[in-house]
Structure formats: C-alpha cells, structure tokens
Amino acid sequence: MEDRKKFNYQSVLMPILLAFVMAVSLYLGTLITQPQSESFFFPTKEQKISGLNKLNELLHFVEEAYVDTINKNQLLEKSFNDILQSLDPHSYYIPPAEFDEANEPLEGNFEGIGIEFRIINDTVTVISTIGGGPSEKAGLLSGDKIILANDSVIAGHNITNEKVMKLLKGPRGTNVKIGVLRKMKSETLFFTIKRDKIPIYSIDASYMIAPKIGYIKINKFAKNTYFEFLEAAENLKNKGMEKMIIDLRNNGGGVMNAAIEIADEFLDQRKMIVYTKGRKRNKEAYLATSKGNYHDLPLAVLINENSASASEILAGAIQDNDRGIIIGRRSFGKGLVQEQIEFPDHSAIRLTVARYYTPAGRNIQKPYNDGLDNYRHETYIRMEKGELFSVDSIKYPDSLKFFTPKGKVVYGGGGIMPDYFVPIDTIGYTMYLSNLHGNAVFQEFAFYYMEKEKKKLSMYKNLNDFKKLFQVNEPVLLSFYKYAEELGVSKTENEIKLSKKIIQNRIKAHIARYLWKEEGLYSVLNEEDIMIKETVKLLSK
C-alpha cells in the first residue's frame, strides 16, 4: 500500500458493484434450471433498476431462497475481495476487524502494553519490555510468565499469538490487569498496566560493519522510516562513516513517500526519483530537492527476491541515476500503486490506481495474467528455473531494455536486476536446519540459555565484546541438540556435520538479539552472510 491521499469511496465502489452484479447475474443464469417463478420482491421486466439496487435484490433473493442458511453480510464482504483480486494481486478489501492491524505497520505504531513475548511450553513468556513503555514502567521483567489478562486465563495448548494480542492490545489510556509468575516468587504477581502508543521501528540495525563503512537494515517503509533513517545515518556519520550499505532484503515495501524521501538524500537537485500514472491519474513526477545530506557518499543497496514495492522504488532511483551499486538477486517485481479508501464502518479497500516508473522509464511490475496462485508462487518458479543460483538463468527480451544516463543497460517488466548478482547461499543447509527454523528452536533455546547463564553473559560489557569473546562451543551445542530433540526436532550425524557452522552462528545471533535487540541479531548474522562479505569487498576497493 502506497501513501496516497484518500477520496470518496462511492466513486470507486459503484463501478465495482455494478461489475459484480453483471458477473453474478450471468453466472446464476447458467446454473438455475428450475422453471422461473414470479418473485414477490423482484421488479417486473419493464422496470429499470440500478446496479446497486440489483445487488441488494440479488442478496435478498439468495438470503430468502437459498437451500442453506447464509449470512448476507459475510457473503457481501467476500464478494468485495473476489472482485478486487480479479483486478490485480494487490487490490483487496480490509474488513473492519482487521483495519487497525492492517494500518499499524504503515503508521509506525500501535496501542498496547509494550512487550515482546513468545509462547514457550504453552506459556506466554515476556522476552523483553520496550524501554520507557507501559510494561517497563509497571515493573514487568524479562522472563515473567503471563497467565492472566483481565481474569482471562492465557495459558495451555489452545493459546495463540493472536489470542494474546487481542487481550493485551487496546485503545490508548485503557487498562489491562495481568497476572504473572516470576522466578523466586511463590505467589502470582498482579500488575495494572495503562495501554499507550507503542512504536513499530522500521530500522532493525545500524552500525559500522567495517572501517569507514556504515550499515543500515530497513525492514519496511512506514510514516516514521525517513526520520529513523536520518537519525541512524547521522549516528554513523559521527562514527566515521564514509560509505554506506542499505539492506533492503526481505523488505516488502510500504509507504511510497518514505522511499522517495530517503532517495532524495542521495540524489542531486531535480533528478528524477520516480513517477506514477494511471488511467484516471495524470503523470506525477517526484524529483530530488536540494536538501540531501549524502549526495557524494559511496552507496550500495542490497536486494533479493522478497524486496518489493517501495524497496524497488529506492533501488530503482539509485540504479537509474547511476548513483550507487545494487547487489543481490532480482527483486520481487511490484510496480503498482494503491490508494486506501475508507468506509464509515471502519473497513477499507486498497485499490490499484496507478503504475510507477523508475527514472529510466521502466515499470518493473511482473506479469499476473496466469492467476493469483502462480503470481504468489513466482519466486518458487524462479528457484526451479535456477535463477536464484545463476545469473545466466535470467533472460530479458530487448523490448524491456532501458539505459541509464551513463549508458548502463537496465531492464523492466519484472523487478530490479542487480548490478552485481550474488546467488542464494545453500552451503550447509539441511532438512534439520530447516526444521530448527520452522519450529523457532533458535529463538527458544537462546532465551533458555540467557535465563540459565545470566551471570556469565553479564560479563560482556557490550556487543562488540560479546562478538569477539563468546563462543558456541561443544557443551553449548550438545545442550542445543538436546533442547531441539525435546521440541521434536531430531537430527542425523551427517546433518550436524553439514550445518554445524550455521547452527553456531544462529545460536550466537539469537542470544545477541535478546541482549542487544535486532542490532545484536544482524551484526552476528552478517558475519557469515556472503552477500554482506561481497558488498564490503566491493566498497573497500
């Protein structure tokens, strides 16, 4: 969803409803074989009715005469999504119950109590509290086990993340009373916590990854992303950054304006960043201003097959202006712009109203003519064709060829192709490793180890100290294998041999995450990341 202005929902919904009526009427006409009887609620053939009235009559007829009991409202809401998804893969309907959750990542905040939790052994366990947030102020601690929320028991086999979130989240200023079990305490402790706005951060990590090279990992583009980026970049500049890596891997996009504002930091005045146009939307160009602070800073942008939308706008602006190097694998290929239209009942639709084009004039939207399922699984098709392993597997027709100002060839029609291709790293990957990830064993073991070895881990003064000195040795590995076995993830000796180095890195990274949050996680993971290693090598030349 792109950050576009809202407009009257009726102007968009009316033609959609009319199309729905025509399609459903034709479809029903092919199915009804019973001789037509005169309806007491249908108008005569001579009477003319509007599409909207016809829809109401249709739903009323189904409700009155259909063989089984139906819910008219549910049927209507389902029809919205069916219609919208028949247009393109990125137009869809948001029911009232899902509206807040759908918009929170783009707004950059939600309303709740400010904890990170995991369900471990059927118990909601507090992993950490957000600094300065409601739970920290109330006195919740890492390791606390939440068993009650407003007199509702939240433990046992049936507990899910969704159920917990529903109980803990709520309007700002409202209270939730929770009961927790704490180590060394025999009785249940009770806390009344006043909900507040909780930030959702867009930047996972920012640190000096090598001498003079700063690294910023952006996980999404929200309304607050640009300001987070400015703060992170300024901090790195003060630490001696002379070159920058922006990591957009697995960033699915978000607010278009955030990507435009970040691109503006690197481009000279009047340089094209992106432009949009649609059937009912005039061409709108977004040009760089003079406010950018990093016009001359050497830059590398990392992308992969899950980098989409706003990520591709930023990568495309850098690539098409010959402003930096793009490293990784071909991006997702989403070149459509959505506007959100909100209804009085707190529902909404996100409707594709335009396509966006990179400065060289390319639209990077991949085809979606073969249906929604094929579109969603297109990255698997890339893997089957070998594209994630070899650049030679990627073929573009000459009709999709474009040129940058310096004459570099770039392509449209299906994502951003990097300047430097880095294949997916499969060395050491086994079914055992896949099952460890799928069952969240690394996360749970890291928390178990952290709770068990708090005194030992407290010896490390900072993250760099931890990275240099902490080792995942054989006793730690044996403890990990035993823990995984208890969670139902079994191993073979050959799998351990193949995956050992990755397992050691993942254990260390997740322990670092619990101690230093996302920056701890990525700074350890990146030590064994071949794309990061290749990028640092290129920037160091």
Secondary structure, 3 states (H helix, E strand, C coil): CCCCCCCCHHHHHHHHHHHHHHHHHHHHHHHCCCCCCCCCCCCCCCCCCCHHHHHHHHHHHHHHHCCCCCCHHHHHHHHHHHHHHHHCCCCEEECHHHHHHHHHHHHCEEEECCEEEEEECCEEEEEEECCCCHHHHHCCCCCCEEEEECCEECECCCCCHHHHHHHHCCCCCCEEEEEEECCCCCCCEEEEEECEEEECCCEEEEEEEECCEEEEEECCECCCHHHHHHHHHHHHHHCCCCEEEEECCCCCCECHHHHHHHHHCCCCCCCEEEEEEECCEEEEEEECCCCCCCCCCCEEEEECCCCCCHHHHHHHHHHHCCCCEEEECCCCCCCEEEEEEECCCCCEEEEEEEEEECCCCCCCCCCCCCCHHHHHCHHHHHHHCCCCCCHHHCCCCHHHEEECCCCCEEECCCCCCCCEECCCCCCCCCHHHHHHHHCCHHHHHHHHHHHHCHHHHCCCCCHHHHHHHCCCCHHHHHHHHHHHHHCCCCCCHHHHHHHHHHHHHHHHHHHHHHHHHHHHHHHHHHHHCHHHHHHHHHHCC
